[in-house]
Amino acid sequence: MDINNIFEFFKNFKNIQESMNQMQAQMKTAVVTGSSGGDMVKIEMNCAFEILSISISPEAIDPTDKKMLEDLILAAFNNTMTNVKEKLKENAGPLASGLNFPFGSTGQ
């Protein structure tokens, strides 16, 4: 590799790094909602995987059926994670093509 190729490599690397930093900042502000049980449980999360809020309707709270509420929360969380992954794929676009993020493959 000659010296011009090395400079070009580092120039491109810096651009990619700046794009990644920009994308990370945008993902913190991108908010996604997931739900379960006909919206009895809703979870709001940003695309930086931070839970912003959890909403549980009074109908979902049955002291004699703790397991049902736990299942609703789990299903709402999984639905939210699926929605976050889709949002990330949508927003990452060409930048994520070929990268192997820990949440699954992109660029497909």
MOBEL-V531934 format. One line per field, one symbol per residue. phi: phi as a letter, one per 40 degrees, with the letter a starting at -180 (. if undefined). burial: # if it has 16 or more other ideal C-beta (glycine too) atoms within 10 Angstrom, else .. Layout:
# MOBEL-V531934
phi=???
burial=???
This chain:
# MOBEL-V531934
phi=.cccccccdcccccccccccccccccccccbbbbaagggcbbbbacccgbccabbbcdcccbdcbdccccccccccccccccccdcccccccfcccdgcbccchcbgc
burial=......................#...#..#.######..########........#...#........#..##.###.###.###.###..#...#.........#..
